[in-house]
């Protein structure tokens, strides 16, 4: 598989918000995980196991990679994730943004929201870490971004889910029922394949109106969900091949 590189596509208000990922491969896979804060030993094992997944071209962390936004926590996370050969792109979580974390996120990882293309797919990273994060400017940007892509497949990443697929923690979702309903309609309208989130510590999956919603918050933080309802440490592998998209869940502890 050929190596990929990031290439800036356009800039808004001083931040790069859209990227193009260039590669010559056609079929590809990527990994998604999240909520590894306060669970370094488990997360190190996750990274070690994920590094053996030779087919992945990049990974996305759905947020809460640090228990707080201190320099110490950010650098510790960067050191752990550097063991993974594939690049990792990060969603801002609520824990990541406190104690100066907003500035550190931009310092180390760039803008809070952006999009990029890889092969026949379009990827959108959003910021809904706090109630005020997902404002009208970001919502308008998202509408234009999804309307403007001609990619065959579309994937969206955020920290807080628009609803709880497990139905156990309905209060742990993105703030504002009207906004979440509008987002679901937007994802349906634009034929988004998958929407990934974290925040709820565990694994859950559900489908609504043709869109698959996945919560992957089992990266190392204390688990919320019961074991029989997704309460296990894990990462998710998504494989894309022409018109087909498949997913598989890999447990950290077999």
ABEGO torsion letter per residue (X at the ends): XBBBBBBBABBBGGBBABBBBBBABABBBBBBBBGABGBAAAAAAAAAAAAABAABABBBBAEGABABABAAAAAAAAAAAAABABBBBBBBBAAAABGGAAAAAAAAAEBABBBBBBEABBBBBBBAABAAABBAAAAAAAAAAAAABABABBBBBBABBABBAAGABAAABBBGAAAAAAAAAAAAAAGBABBBBBGBBEBBBBBBGGBBBBBBAAAGBBBABBAAAGBBBBBBBBBBBEABBBBBBBBABX
